[in-house]
Amino acid sequence: VDIDWEFPGMIGDSNMYRPEDKEHYTDLFRNLRHDLDSLGKITHSKYYVTTAVGGSQAYIDHTEMDKVQQYTDYINVMSYDLYGAW
């Protein structure tokens, strides 16, 4: 399962957001990992949890990636919107 929550807890392209999205983002991964691991015990299968994340400091500040990473198998950084003086 790949989760692509574009703008958790922050303004995005006309999306709804709330301050508690930071914790809800973590809860989503915790619950998904738990449920897929439970299902895997029944089906004798491995279910992967991945996510696509923004490559900005704002994205990090509005999530708990230090906690989320323990519930994911892969984290893909979306790097196509990076900009700078280079």
HTML snippet that shows the backbone in 3Dmol.js (N, CA, C, O; Angstrom):
<script src="https://3Dmol.org/build/3Dmol-min.js"></script>
<div id="view" style="width:600px;height:400px;position:relative"></div>
<script>
const pdb = `
ATOM      1  N   VAL A   1       0.853  -1.162   0.000  1.00  0.00           N
ATOM      2  CA  VAL A   1       0.000   0.000   0.000  1.00  0.00           C
ATOM      3  C   VAL A   1       0.903   1.230   0.000  1.00  0.00           C
ATOM      4  O   VAL A   1       1.788   1.360   0.846  1.00  0.00           O
ATOM      5  N   ASP A   2       0.676   2.127  -0.950  1.00  0.00           N
ATOM      6  CA  ASP A   2       1.459   3.356  -1.027  1.00  0.00           C
ATOM      7  C   ASP A   2       0.584   4.536  -0.619  1.00  0.00           C
ATOM      8  O   ASP A   2      -0.471   4.770  -1.208  1.00  0.00           O
ATOM      9  N   ILE A   3       1.023   5.265   0.378  1.00  0.00           N
ATOM     10  CA  ILE A   3       0.298   6.435   0.874  1.00  0.00           C
ATOM     11  C   ILE A   3       0.974   7.683   0.322  1.00  0.00           C
ATOM     12  O   ILE A   3       2.182   7.866   0.468  1.00  0.00           O
ATOM     13  N   ASP A   4       0.182   8.532  -0.310  1.00  0.00           N
ATOM     14  CA  ASP A   4       0.684   9.788  -0.868  1.00  0.00           C
ATOM     15  C   ASP A   4      -0.192  10.928  -0.350  1.00  0.00           C
ATOM     16  O   ASP A   4      -1.038  11.454  -1.073  1.00  0.00           O
ATOM     17  N   TRP A   5       0.021  11.300   0.904  1.00  0.00           N
ATOM     18  CA  TRP A   5      -0.719  12.400   1.535  1.00  0.00           C
ATOM     19  C   TRP A   5       0.100  13.647   1.247  1.00  0.00           C
ATOM     20  O   TRP A   5       1.092  13.916   1.925  1.00  0.00           O
ATOM     21  N   GLU A   6      -0.309  14.396   0.257  1.00  0.00           N
ATOM     22  CA  GLU A   6       0.493  15.496  -0.275  1.00  0.00           C
ATOM     23  C   GLU A   6       0.856  16.581   0.737  1.00  0.00           C
ATOM     24  O   GLU A   6       2.020  16.974   0.817  1.00  0.00           O
ATOM     25  N   PHE A   7      -0.102  17.067   1.502  1.00  0.00           N
ATOM     26  CA  PHE A   7       0.162  18.215   2.368  1.00  0.00           C
ATOM     27  C   PHE A   7      -0.412  18.007   3.770  1.00  0.00           C
ATOM     28  O   PHE A   7      -1.344  18.716   4.151  1.00  0.00           O
ATOM     29  N   PRO A   8       0.110  17.065   4.544  1.00  0.00           N
ATOM     30  CA  PRO A   8      -0.452  16.863   5.884  1.00  0.00           C
ATOM     31  C   PRO A   8      -0.224  18.083   6.780  1.00  0.00           C
ATOM     32  O   PRO A   8       0.911  18.509   6.992  1.00  0.00           O
ATOM     33  N   GLY A   9      -1.303  18.627   7.291  1.00  0.00           N
ATOM     34  CA  GLY A   9      -1.206  19.725   8.249  1.00  0.00           C
ATOM     35  C   GLY A   9      -0.796  21.061   7.686  1.00  0.00           C
ATOM     36  O   GLY A   9      -0.470  21.973   8.446  1.00  0.00           O
ATOM     37  N   MET A  10      -0.802  21.207   6.359  1.00  0.00           N
ATOM     38  CA  MET A  10      -0.391  22.494   5.788  1.00  0.00           C
ATOM     39  C   MET A  10      -1.179  22.804   4.522  1.00  0.00           C
ATOM     40  O   MET A  10      -1.805  21.930   3.921  1.00  0.00           O
ATOM     41  N   ILE A  11      -1.129  24.044   4.145  1.00  0.00           N
ATOM     42  CA  ILE A  11      -1.855  24.506   2.966  1.00  0.00           C
ATOM     43  C   ILE A  11      -1.283  23.848   1.722  1.00  0.00           C
ATOM     44  O   ILE A  11      -0.068  23.776   1.536  1.00  0.00           O
ATOM     45  N   GLY A  12      -2.186  23.369   0.878  1.00  0.00           N
ATOM     46  CA  GLY A  12      -1.803  22.791  -0.401  1.00  0.00           C
ATOM     47  C   GLY A  12      -2.769  23.279  -1.457  1.00  0.00           C
ATOM     48  O   GLY A  12      -3.442  24.293  -1.268  1.00  0.00           O
ATOM     49  N   ASP A  13      -2.841  22.577  -2.548  1.00  0.00           N
ATOM     50  CA  ASP A  13      -3.738  22.950  -3.633  1.00  0.00           C
ATOM     51  C   ASP A  13      -5.188  22.722  -3.229  1.00  0.00           C
ATOM     52  O   ASP A  13      -5.763  21.670  -3.510  1.00  0.00           O
ATOM     53  N   SER A  14      -5.766  23.705  -2.576  1.00  0.00           N
ATOM     54  CA  SER A  14      -7.169  23.714  -2.121  1.00  0.00           C
ATOM     55  C   SER A  14      -7.549  22.462  -1.324  1.00  0.00           C
ATOM     56  O   SER A  14      -8.673  21.972  -1.429  1.00  0.00           O
ATOM     57  N   ASN A  15      -6.621  21.959  -0.542  1.00  0.00           N
ATOM     58  CA  ASN A  15      -6.925  20.807   0.298  1.00  0.00           C
ATOM     59  C   ASN A  15      -7.389  21.260   1.681  1.00  0.00           C
ATOM     60  O   ASN A  15      -7.098  22.375   2.114  1.00  0.00           O
ATOM     61  N   MET A  16      -8.103  20.391   2.353  1.00  0.00           N
ATOM     62  CA  MET A  16      -8.486  20.645   3.738  1.00  0.00           C
ATOM     63  C   MET A  16      -7.344  20.162   4.628  1.00  0.00           C
ATOM     64  O   MET A  16      -6.727  19.131   4.360  1.00  0.00           O
ATOM     65  N   TYR A  17      -7.074  20.906   5.672  1.00  0.00           N
ATOM     66  CA  TYR A  17      -6.016  20.504   6.592  1.00  0.00           C
ATOM     67  C   TYR A  17      -6.366  20.972   7.993  1.00  0.00           C
ATOM     68  O   TYR A  17      -7.132  21.917   8.183  1.00  0.00           O
ATOM     69  N   ARG A  18      -5.786  20.287   8.968  1.00  0.00           N
ATOM     70  CA  ARG A  18      -5.993  20.621  10.379  1.00  0.00           C
ATOM     71  C   ARG A  18      -4.673  20.456  11.114  1.00  0.00           C
ATOM     72  O   ARG A  18      -3.821  19.674  10.693  1.00  0.00           O
ATOM     73  N   PRO A  19      -4.499  21.183  12.202  1.00  0.00           N
ATOM     74  CA  PRO A  19      -3.260  21.049  12.979  1.00  0.00           C
ATOM     75  C   PRO A  19      -3.018  19.615  13.457  1.00  0.00           C
ATOM     76  O   PRO A  19      -1.872  19.176  13.543  1.00  0.00           O
ATOM     77  N   GLU A  20      -4.087  18.888  13.766  1.00  0.00           N
ATOM     78  CA  GLU A  20      -3.923  17.518  14.264  1.00  0.00           C
ATOM     79  C   GLU A  20      -3.544  16.521  13.168  1.00  0.00           C
ATOM     80  O   GLU A  20      -3.347  15.340  13.453  1.00  0.00           O
ATOM     81  N   ASP A  21      -3.439  16.982  11.921  1.00  0.00           N
ATOM     82  CA  ASP A  21      -3.003  16.095  10.840  1.00  0.00           C
ATOM     83  C   ASP A  21      -1.629  15.497  11.120  1.00  0.00           C
ATOM     84  O   ASP A  21      -1.346  14.379  10.690  1.00  0.00           O
ATOM     85  N   LYS A  22      -0.787  16.212  11.821  1.00  0.00           N
ATOM     86  CA  LYS A  22       0.560  15.707  12.124  1.00  0.00           C
ATOM     87  C   LYS A  22       0.467  14.370  12.855  1.00  0.00           C
ATOM     88  O   LYS A  22       1.139  13.405  12.491  1.00  0.00           O
ATOM     89  N   GLU A  23      -0.367  14.325  13.884  1.00  0.00           N
ATOM     90  CA  GLU A  23      -0.542  13.082  14.644  1.00  0.00           C
ATOM     91  C   GLU A  23      -1.378  12.070  13.863  1.00  0.00           C
ATOM     92  O   GLU A  23      -1.132  10.867  13.952  1.00  0.00           O
ATOM     93  N   HIS A  24      -2.355  12.542  13.103  1.00  0.00           N
ATOM     94  CA  HIS A  24      -3.190  11.629  12.315  1.00  0.00           C
ATOM     95  C   HIS A  24      -2.366  10.917  11.240  1.00  0.00           C
ATOM     96  O   HIS A  24      -2.613   9.752  10.927  1.00  0.00           O
ATOM     97  N   TYR A  25      -1.405  11.616  10.690  1.00  0.00           N
ATOM     98  CA  TYR A  25      -0.510  11.021   9.693  1.00  0.00           C
ATOM     99  C   TYR A  25       0.219   9.820  10.304  1.00  0.00           C
ATOM    100  O   TYR A  25       0.292   8.752   9.696  1.00  0.00           O
ATOM    101  N   THR A  26       0.745  10.005  11.491  1.00  0.00           N
ATOM    102  CA  THR A  26       1.428   8.914  12.194  1.00  0.00           C
ATOM    103  C   THR A  26       0.454   7.788  12.518  1.00  0.00           C
ATOM    104  O   THR A  26       0.771   6.615  12.320  1.00  0.00           O
ATOM    105  N   ASP A  27      -0.725   8.139  13.013  1.00  0.00           N
ATOM    106  CA  ASP A  27      -1.737   7.134  13.349  1.00  0.00           C
ATOM    107  C   ASP A  27      -2.126   6.296  12.137  1.00  0.00           C
ATOM    108  O   ASP A  27      -2.317   5.086  12.252  1.00  0.00           O
ATOM    109  N   LEU A  28      -2.242   6.936  10.980  1.00  0.00           N
ATOM    110  CA  LEU A  28      -2.582   6.219   9.752  1.00  0.00           C
ATOM    111  C   LEU A  28      -1.576   5.106   9.488  1.00  0.00           C
ATOM    112  O   LEU A  28      -1.962   3.971   9.209  1.00  0.00           O
ATOM    113  N   PHE A  29      -0.304   5.425   9.575  1.00  0.00           N
ATOM    114  CA  PHE A  29       0.730   4.424   9.309  1.00  0.00           C
ATOM    115  C   PHE A  29       0.788   3.360  10.397  1.00  0.00           C
ATOM    116  O   PHE A  29       0.958   2.177  10.098  1.00  0.00           O
ATOM    117  N   ARG A  30       0.650   3.761  11.637  1.00  0.00           N
ATOM    118  CA  ARG A  30       0.672   2.798  12.742  1.00  0.00           C
ATOM    119  C   ARG A  30      -0.466   1.787  12.577  1.00  0.00           C
ATOM    120  O   ARG A  30      -0.246   0.580  12.678  1.00  0.00           O
ATOM    121  N   ASN A  31      -1.660   2.275  12.328  1.00  0.00           N
ATOM    122  CA  ASN A  31      -2.824   1.395  12.194  1.00  0.00           C
ATOM    123  C   ASN A  31      -2.742   0.531  10.941  1.00  0.00           C
ATOM    124  O   ASN A  31      -3.087  -0.651  10.974  1.00  0.00           O
ATOM    125  N   LEU A  32      -2.289   1.116   9.843  1.00  0.00           N
ATOM    126  CA  LEU A  32      -2.152   0.354   8.607  1.00  0.00           C
ATOM    127  C   LEU A  32      -1.134  -0.769   8.777  1.00  0.00           C
ATOM    128  O   LEU A  32      -1.389  -1.903   8.373  1.00  0.00           O
ATOM    129  N   ARG A  33       0.014  -0.461   9.371  1.00  0.00           N
ATOM    130  CA  ARG A  33       1.047  -1.479   9.594  1.00  0.00           C
ATOM    131  C   ARG A  33       0.509  -2.606  10.473  1.00  0.00           C
ATOM    132  O   ARG A  33       0.722  -3.782  10.178  1.00  0.00           O
ATOM    133  N   HIS A  34      -0.185  -2.248  11.547  1.00  0.00           N
ATOM    134  CA  HIS A  34      -0.755  -3.246  12.454  1.00  0.00           C
ATOM    135  C   HIS A  34      -1.739  -4.147  11.715  1.00  0.00           C
ATOM    136  O   HIS A  34      -1.668  -5.372  11.817  1.00  0.00           O
ATOM    137  N   ASP A  35      -2.650  -3.536  10.974  1.00  0.00           N
ATOM    138  CA  ASP A  35      -3.673  -4.315  10.274  1.00  0.00           C
ATOM    139  C   ASP A  35      -3.074  -5.200   9.186  1.00  0.00           C
ATOM    140  O   ASP A  35      -3.487  -6.349   9.026  1.00  0.00           O
ATOM    141  N   LEU A  36      -2.105  -4.679   8.438  1.00  0.00           N
ATOM    142  CA  LEU A  36      -1.492  -5.494   7.388  1.00  0.00           C
ATOM    143  C   LEU A  36      -0.643  -6.619   7.966  1.00  0.00           C
ATOM    144  O   LEU A  36      -0.598  -7.709   7.396  1.00  0.00           O
ATOM    145  N   ASP A  37       0.025  -6.376   9.076  1.00  0.00           N
ATOM    146  CA  ASP A  37       0.781  -7.448   9.729  1.00  0.00           C
ATOM    147  C   ASP A  37      -0.160  -8.534  10.247  1.00  0.00           C
ATOM    148  O   ASP A  37       0.149  -9.723  10.156  1.00  0.00           O
ATOM    149  N   SER A  38      -1.299  -8.128  10.785  1.00  0.00           N
ATOM    150  CA  SER A  38      -2.296  -9.103  11.255  1.00  0.00           C
ATOM    151  C   SER A  38      -2.835  -9.914  10.087  1.00  0.00           C
ATOM    152  O   SER A  38      -2.983 -11.132  10.195  1.00  0.00           O
ATOM    153  N   LEU A  39      -3.129  -9.258   8.978  1.00  0.00           N
ATOM    154  CA  LEU A  39      -3.609  -9.952   7.788  1.00  0.00           C
ATOM    155  C   LEU A  39      -2.537 -10.895   7.257  1.00  0.00           C
ATOM    156  O   LEU A  39      -2.842 -12.008   6.827  1.00  0.00           O
ATOM    157  N   GLY A  40      -1.300 -10.457   7.285  1.00  0.00           N
ATOM    158  CA  GLY A  40      -0.197 -11.288   6.807  1.00  0.00           C
ATOM    159  C   GLY A  40      -0.051 -12.587   7.576  1.00  0.00           C
ATOM    160  O   GLY A  40       0.342 -13.605   7.007  1.00  0.00           O
ATOM    161  N   LYS A  41      -0.364 -12.560   8.864  1.00  0.00           N
ATOM    162  CA  LYS A  41      -0.307 -13.787   9.666  1.00  0.00           C
ATOM    163  C   LYS A  41      -1.370 -14.782   9.218  1.00  0.00           C
ATOM    164  O   LYS A  41      -1.160 -15.993   9.280  1.00  0.00           O
ATOM    165  N   ILE A  42      -2.498 -14.273   8.773  1.00  0.00           N
ATOM    166  CA  ILE A  42      -3.588 -15.135   8.308  1.00  0.00           C
ATOM    167  C   ILE A  42      -3.298 -15.672   6.910  1.00  0.00           C
ATOM    168  O   ILE A  42      -3.507 -16.854   6.636  1.00  0.00           O
ATOM    169  N   THR A  43      -2.816 -14.799   6.028  1.00  0.00           N
ATOM    170  CA  THR A  43      -2.610 -15.172   4.626  1.00  0.00           C
ATOM    171  C   THR A  43      -1.197 -15.672   4.334  1.00  0.00           C
ATOM    172  O   THR A  43      -0.902 -16.101   3.219  1.00  0.00           O
ATOM    173  N   HIS A  44      -0.330 -15.615   5.338  1.00  0.00           N
ATOM    174  CA  HIS A  44       1.077 -16.005   5.169  1.00  0.00           C
ATOM    175  C   HIS A  44       1.738 -15.194   4.053  1.00  0.00           C
ATOM    176  O   HIS A  44       2.482 -15.724   3.228  1.00  0.00           O
ATOM    177  N   SER A  45       1.444 -13.902   4.056  1.00  0.00           N
ATOM    178  CA  SER A  45       1.980 -12.982   3.053  1.00  0.00           C
ATOM    179  C   SER A  45       2.621 -11.784   3.732  1.00  0.00           C
ATOM    180  O   SER A  45       2.310 -11.458   4.878  1.00  0.00           O
ATOM    181  N   LYS A  46       3.506 -11.143   3.015  1.00  0.00           N
ATOM    182  CA  LYS A  46       4.118  -9.898   3.478  1.00  0.00           C
ATOM    183  C   LYS A  46       3.457  -8.757   2.715  1.00  0.00           C
ATOM    184  O   LYS A  46       3.420  -8.768   1.485  1.00  0.00           O
ATOM    185  N   TYR A  47       2.941  -7.785   3.434  1.00  0.00           N
ATOM    186  CA  TYR A  47       2.331  -6.607   2.832  1.00  0.00           C
ATOM    187  C   TYR A  47       3.236  -5.410   3.089  1.00  0.00           C
ATOM    188  O   TYR A  47       3.636  -5.142   4.222  1.00  0.00           O
ATOM    189  N   TYR A  48       3.542  -4.714   2.034  1.00  0.00           N
ATOM    190  CA  TYR A  48       4.450  -3.571   2.133  1.00  0.00           C
ATOM    191  C   TYR A  48       3.674  -2.275   2.318  1.00  0.00           C
ATOM    192  O   TYR A  48       2.603  -2.077   1.743  1.00  0.00           O
ATOM    193  N   VAL A  49       4.244  -1.408   3.130  1.00  0.00           N
ATOM    194  CA  VAL A  49       3.711  -0.060   3.323  1.00  0.00           C
ATOM    195  C   VAL A  49       4.784   0.903   2.843  1.00  0.00           C
ATOM    196  O   VAL A  49       5.912   0.895   3.336  1.00  0.00           O
ATOM    197  N   THR A  50       4.417   1.728   1.878  1.00  0.00           N
ATOM    198  CA  THR A  50       5.342   2.726   1.358  1.00  0.00           C
ATOM    199  C   THR A  50       4.659   4.082   1.386  1.00  0.00           C
ATOM    200  O   THR A  50       3.440   4.181   1.530  1.00  0.00           O
ATOM    201  N   THR A  51       5.457   5.109   1.245  1.00  0.00           N
ATOM    202  CA  THR A  51       4.894   6.448   1.181  1.00  0.00           C
ATOM    203  C   THR A  51       5.748   7.322   0.282  1.00  0.00           C
ATOM    204  O   THR A  51       6.957   7.126   0.156  1.00  0.00           O
ATOM    205  N   ALA A  52       5.099   8.279  -0.334  1.00  0.00           N
ATOM    206  CA  ALA A  52       5.779   9.309  -1.112  1.00  0.00           C
ATOM    207  C   ALA A  52       5.694  10.593  -0.298  1.00  0.00           C
ATOM    208  O   ALA A  52       4.609  11.003   0.114  1.00  0.00           O
ATOM    209  N   VAL A  53       6.834  11.222  -0.070  1.00  0.00           N
ATOM    210  CA  VAL A  53       6.869  12.412   0.782  1.00  0.00           C
ATOM    211  C   VAL A  53       7.511  13.578   0.044  1.00  0.00           C
ATOM    212  O   VAL A  53       8.310  13.397  -0.875  1.00  0.00           O
ATOM    213  N   GLY A  54       7.138  14.777   0.473  1.00  0.00           N
ATOM    214  CA  GLY A  54       7.762  15.978  -0.065  1.00  0.00           C
ATOM    215  C   GLY A  54       9.192  16.093   0.426  1.00  0.00           C
ATOM    216  O   GLY A  54       9.531  15.608   1.505  1.00  0.00           O
ATOM    217  N   GLY A  55      10.019  16.732  -0.367  1.00  0.00           N
ATOM    218  CA  GLY A  55      11.419  16.871  -0.009  1.00  0.00           C
ATOM    219  C   GLY A  55      11.749  18.179   0.679  1.00  0.00           C
ATOM    220  O   GLY A  55      12.898  18.620   0.662  1.00  0.00           O
ATOM    221  N   SER A  56      10.756  18.802   1.283  1.00  0.00           N
ATOM    222  CA  SER A  56      10.983  20.112   1.901  1.00  0.00           C
ATOM    223  C   SER A  56      11.028  20.022   3.424  1.00  0.00           C
ATOM    224  O   SER A  56      10.524  19.070   4.020  1.00  0.00           O
ATOM    225  N   GLN A  57      11.632  21.019   4.032  1.00  0.00           N
ATOM    226  CA  GLN A  57      11.651  21.105   5.489  1.00  0.00           C
ATOM    227  C   GLN A  57      10.236  21.271   6.025  1.00  0.00           C
ATOM    228  O   GLN A  57       9.919  20.763   7.100  1.00  0.00           O
ATOM    229  N   ALA A  58       9.381  21.980   5.287  1.00  0.00           N
ATOM    230  CA  ALA A  58       7.991  22.174   5.717  1.00  0.00           C
ATOM    231  C   ALA A  58       7.279  20.833   5.865  1.00  0.00           C
ATOM    232  O   ALA A  58       6.515  20.638   6.810  1.00  0.00           O
ATOM    233  N   TYR A  59       7.525  19.909   4.937  1.00  0.00           N
ATOM    234  CA  TYR A  59       6.895  18.589   5.024  1.00  0.00           C
ATOM    235  C   TYR A  59       7.363  17.871   6.286  1.00  0.00           C
ATOM    236  O   TYR A  59       6.554  17.286   7.007  1.00  0.00           O
ATOM    237  N   ILE A  60       8.644  17.916   6.550  1.00  0.00           N
ATOM    238  CA  ILE A  60       9.194  17.280   7.751  1.00  0.00           C
ATOM    239  C   ILE A  60       8.606  17.914   9.006  1.00  0.00           C
ATOM    240  O   ILE A  60       8.260  17.214   9.958  1.00  0.00           O
ATOM    241  N   ASP A  61       8.495  19.234   9.006  1.00  0.00           N
ATOM    242  CA  ASP A  61       7.971  19.945  10.174  1.00  0.00           C
ATOM    243  C   ASP A  61       6.509  19.632  10.457  1.00  0.00           C
ATOM    244  O   ASP A  61       6.062  19.740  11.599  1.00  0.00           O
ATOM    245  N   HIS A  62       5.754  19.243   9.424  1.00  0.00           N
ATOM    246  CA  HIS A  62       4.326  18.981   9.589  1.00  0.00           C
ATOM    247  C   HIS A  62       4.001  17.494   9.707  1.00  0.00           C
ATOM    248  O   HIS A  62       2.832  17.110   9.685  1.00  0.00           O
ATOM    249  N   THR A  63       5.024  16.665   9.832  1.00  0.00           N
ATOM    250  CA  THR A  63       4.827  15.227  10.031  1.00  0.00           C
ATOM    251  C   THR A  63       5.741  14.762  11.163  1.00  0.00           C
ATOM    252  O   THR A  63       6.568  15.521  11.668  1.00  0.00           O
ATOM    253  N   GLU A  64       5.575  13.523  11.539  1.00  0.00           N
ATOM    254  CA  GLU A  64       6.445  12.889  12.535  1.00  0.00           C
ATOM    255  C   GLU A  64       7.200  11.752  11.848  1.00  0.00           C
ATOM    256  O   GLU A  64       7.064  10.583  12.209  1.00  0.00           O
ATOM    257  N   MET A  65       7.998  12.126  10.849  1.00  0.00           N
ATOM    258  CA  MET A  65       8.687  11.103  10.069  1.00  0.00           C
ATOM    259  C   MET A  65       9.599  10.235  10.925  1.00  0.00           C
ATOM    260  O   MET A  65       9.854   9.081  10.580  1.00  0.00           O
ATOM    261  N   ASP A  66      10.090  10.771  12.031  1.00  0.00           N
ATOM    262  CA  ASP A  66      10.916   9.960  12.927  1.00  0.00           C
ATOM    263  C   ASP A  66      10.118   8.799  13.508  1.00  0.00           C
ATOM    264  O   ASP A  66      10.688   7.757  13.833  1.00  0.00           O
ATOM    265  N   LYS A  67       8.817   8.968  13.639  1.00  0.00           N
ATOM    266  CA  LYS A  67       7.946   7.890  14.121  1.00  0.00           C
ATOM    267  C   LYS A  67       7.392   7.071  12.961  1.00  0.00           C
ATOM    268  O   LYS A  67       7.323   5.844  13.036  1.00  0.00           O
ATOM    269  N   VAL A  68       7.000   7.751  11.894  1.00  0.00           N
ATOM    270  CA  VAL A  68       6.380   7.092  10.745  1.00  0.00           C
ATOM    271  C   VAL A  68       7.310   6.059  10.119  1.00  0.00           C
ATOM    272  O   VAL A  68       6.857   5.002   9.681  1.00  0.00           O
ATOM    273  N   GLN A  69       8.600   6.355  10.075  1.00  0.00           N
ATOM    274  CA  GLN A  69       9.530   5.471   9.370  1.00  0.00           C
ATOM    275  C   GLN A  69       9.541   4.045   9.914  1.00  0.00           C
ATOM    276  O   GLN A  69       9.848   3.108   9.176  1.00  0.00           O
ATOM    277  N   GLN A  70       9.212   3.867  11.184  1.00  0.00           N
ATOM    278  CA  GLN A  70       9.209   2.510  11.739  1.00  0.00           C
ATOM    279  C   GLN A  70       8.047   1.663  11.223  1.00  0.00           C
ATOM    280  O   GLN A  70       8.064   0.439  11.358  1.00  0.00           O
ATOM    281  N   TYR A  71       7.044   2.306  10.635  1.00  0.00           N
ATOM    282  CA  TYR A  71       5.873   1.592  10.127  1.00  0.00           C
ATOM    283  C   TYR A  71       5.916   1.385   8.618  1.00  0.00           C
ATOM    284  O   TYR A  71       5.007   0.774   8.056  1.00  0.00           O
ATOM    285  N   THR A  72       6.953   1.882   7.955  1.00  0.00           N
ATOM    286  CA  THR A  72       7.034   1.787   6.501  1.00  0.00           C
ATOM    287  C   THR A  72       8.165   0.859   6.081  1.00  0.00           C
ATOM    288  O   THR A  72       9.127   0.636   6.816  1.00  0.00           O
ATOM    289  N   ASP A  73       8.016   0.330   4.876  1.00  0.00           N
ATOM    290  CA  ASP A  73       9.082  -0.474   4.284  1.00  0.00           C
ATOM    291  C   ASP A  73       9.974   0.385   3.391  1.00  0.00           C
ATOM    292  O   ASP A  73      11.183   0.168   3.304  1.00  0.00           O
ATOM    293  N   TYR A  74       9.357   1.364   2.730  1.00  0.00           N
ATOM    294  CA  TYR A  74      10.091   2.281   1.856  1.00  0.00           C
ATOM    295  C   TYR A  74       9.482   3.670   1.975  1.00  0.00           C
ATOM    296  O   TYR A  74       8.274   3.827   2.153  1.00  0.00           O
ATOM    297  N   ILE A  75      10.351   4.677   1.872  1.00  0.00           N
ATOM    298  CA  ILE A  75       9.916   6.073   1.809  1.00  0.00           C
ATOM    299  C   ILE A  75      10.528   6.661   0.547  1.00  0.00           C
ATOM    300  O   ILE A  75      11.748   6.674   0.385  1.00  0.00           O
ATOM    301  N   ASN A  76       9.677   7.145  -0.341  1.00  0.00           N
ATOM    302  CA  ASN A  76      10.128   7.735  -1.597  1.00  0.00           C
ATOM    303  C   ASN A  76      10.021   9.252  -1.508  1.00  0.00           C
ATOM    304  O   ASN A  76       8.950   9.784  -1.217  1.00  0.00           O
ATOM    305  N   VAL A  77      11.109   9.939  -1.753  1.00  0.00           N
ATOM    306  CA  VAL A  77      11.119  11.401  -1.705  1.00  0.00           C
ATOM    307  C   VAL A  77      10.772  11.937  -3.093  1.00  0.00           C
ATOM    308  O   VAL A  77      11.451  11.644  -4.077  1.00  0.00           O
ATOM    309  N   MET A  78       9.702  12.727  -3.148  1.00  0.00           N
ATOM    310  CA  MET A  78       9.303  13.361  -4.407  1.00  0.00           C
ATOM    311  C   MET A  78      10.209  14.573  -4.613  1.00  0.00           C
ATOM    312  O   MET A  78      10.082  15.574  -3.908  1.00  0.00           O
ATOM    313  N   SER A  79      11.102  14.484  -5.556  1.00  0.00           N
ATOM    314  CA  SER A  79      12.116  15.525  -5.722  1.00  0.00           C
ATOM    315  C   SER A  79      11.886  16.419  -6.936  1.00  0.00           C
ATOM    316  O   SER A  79      12.748  17.231  -7.270  1.00  0.00           O
ATOM    317  N   TYR A  80      10.763  16.288  -7.589  1.00  0.00           N
ATOM    318  CA  TYR A  80      10.534  17.058  -8.809  1.00  0.00           C
ATOM    319  C   TYR A  80      10.172  18.519  -8.560  1.00  0.00           C
ATOM    320  O   TYR A  80      10.223  19.315  -9.497  1.00  0.00           O
ATOM    321  N   ASP A  81       9.811  18.904  -7.339  1.00  0.00           N
ATOM    322  CA  ASP A  81       9.472  20.294  -7.044  1.00  0.00           C
ATOM    323  C   ASP A  81      10.573  21.018  -6.274  1.00  0.00           C
ATOM    324  O   ASP A  81      10.334  22.092  -5.722  1.00  0.00           O
ATOM    325  N   LEU A  82      11.751  20.454  -6.232  1.00  0.00           N
ATOM    326  CA  LEU A  82      12.844  21.109  -5.518  1.00  0.00           C
ATOM    327  C   LEU A  82      13.345  22.297  -6.331  1.00  0.00           C
ATOM    328  O   LEU A  82      13.352  22.266  -7.562  1.00  0.00           O
ATOM    329  N   TYR A  83      13.752  23.315  -5.642  1.00  0.00           N
ATOM    330  CA  TYR A  83      14.249  24.515  -6.313  1.00  0.00           C
ATOM    331  C   TYR A  83      15.352  25.127  -5.461  1.00  0.00           C
ATOM    332  O   TYR A  83      15.478  24.812  -4.277  1.00  0.00           O
ATOM    333  N   GLY A  84      16.133  25.984  -6.052  1.00  0.00           N
ATOM    334  CA  GLY A  84      17.201  26.608  -5.294  1.00  0.00           C
ATOM    335  C   GLY A  84      18.102  27.440  -6.177  1.00  0.00           C
ATOM    336  O   GLY A  84      17.770  27.726  -7.327  1.00  0.00           O
ATOM    337  N   ALA A  85      19.240  27.825  -5.639  1.00  0.00           N
ATOM    338  CA  ALA A  85      20.166  28.705  -6.345  1.00  0.00           C
ATOM    339  C   ALA A  85      21.141  27.954  -7.242  1.00  0.00           C
ATOM    340  O   ALA A  85      22.008  28.579  -7.852  1.00  0.00           O
ATOM    341  N   TRP A  86      21.027  26.654  -7.339  1.00  0.00           N
ATOM    342  CA  TRP A  86      21.981  25.915  -8.158  1.00  0.00           C
ATOM    343  C   TRP A  86      21.624  26.104  -9.594  1.00  0.00           C
ATOM    344  O   TRP A  86      22.298  25.567 -10.473  1.00  0.00           O
TER     345      TRP A  86
END
`;
const viewer = $3Dmol.createViewer("view");
viewer.addModel(pdb, "pdb");
viewer.setStyle({}, {cartoon: {color: "spectrum"}});
viewer.zoomTo();
viewer.render();
</script>
